[in-house]
Amino acid sequence: MVIIEVSLLSGFTMTSRSRMLLENRTIVKKIEVKANVVYIYLEKLNDESQTFILQLEQVIQVKNLKPASIKIYDYYQPGGLQISCSSGVGS
């Protein structure tokens, strides 16, 4: 199992429509939202390219936003290979 961990930008939440669209994908096993982090559990990955789009809604105006972070890692070996990146508004 693979986890995509998305730390949301301050003042933003994931829309319910976005969650529904993700849950309807066969590769997505489960989605958890805890505080400002979205965890997307995938059954497995292969060499086929995958695109995940999260629609966010701004609920609080925040100045000087810091980039959000995204981590992808194996559920059974969280200390193993990890892929990390960061994203800001409009990225």
C-alpha positions in Angstrom: 0.0 0.0 0.0 1.2 3.5 -0.8 0.3 6.7 1.0 0.2 10.2 -0.5 0.4 12.7 2.4 -0.7 16.2 1.5 -0.2 19.0 4.0 -2.7 21.7 3.0 -2.0 25.4 2.8 -3.0 27.3 6.0 -6.6 28.5 5.7 -7.6 25.9 3.1 -9.7 22.7 3.2 -10.3 20.0 0.7 -13.8 20.3 -0.9 -16.2 17.4 -0.5 -16.5 17.1 -4.3 -12.8 16.6 -4.5 -13.0 13.8 -1.9 -15.8 12.2 -3.7 -13.9 12.2 -7.0 -10.8 10.7 -5.4 -12.9 8.0 -3.6 -14.4 6.9 -6.9 -11.0 6.0 -8.4 -10.3 2.3 -8.3 -6.7 2.8 -7.2 -7.8 4.8 -4.1 -8.5 2.5 -1.1 -9.2 5.1 1.6 -9.0 8.9 2.3 -8.4 10.4 5.8 -8.4 14.1 6.7 -6.7 15.0 10.0 -6.3 18.6 10.9 -4.6 20.2 7.8 -3.3 16.9 6.3 -5.0 14.7 3.7 -3.9 11.0 3.6 -4.7 9.2 0.4 -4.2 5.4 0.6 -3.5 3.7 -2.6 -3.8 -0.1 -3.2 -0.5 -0.1 -5.2 1.4 1.8 -7.8 2.8 0.5 -11.1 4.7 2.1 -13.9 1.6 3.8 -15.2 1.4 7.6 -14.7 -1.2 8.8 -12.2 -2.6 12.3 -11.7 -4.4 13.3 -8.5 -6.2 16.7 -8.3 -7.3 18.1 -5.0 -9.8 21.0 -5.1 -9.3 23.3 -2.2 -11.5 26.0 -0.7 -10.1 28.9 1.2 -11.9 29.3 4.5 -9.6 31.7 6.2 -7.6 34.6 4.7 -3.9 34.0 5.6 -1.1 36.3 4.6 2.4 35.1 3.6 1.4 31.6 2.9 4.2 29.0 3.1 4.4 26.2 0.5 2.4 23.0 1.2 4.2 19.7 1.2 3.4 16.4 -0.4 5.0 13.1 0.6 4.6 9.7 -1.1 5.8 6.6 0.8 5.2 2.9 1.3 2.8 2.2 4.2 4.7 -0.9 5.3 8.2 0.8 5.1 7.6 4.5 6.0 11.3 5.1 6.7 12.2 3.7 3.2 12.0 5.5 -0.1 10.0 8.8 0.2 9.3 11.3 -2.5 8.7 14.8 -1.3 7.8 18.1 -3.0 6.3 21.4 -2.0 3.6 23.5 -3.7 2.2 27.0 -3.2 -0.9 28.8 -4.4 -1.1 28.5 -8.2 1.5 25.8 -8.5 
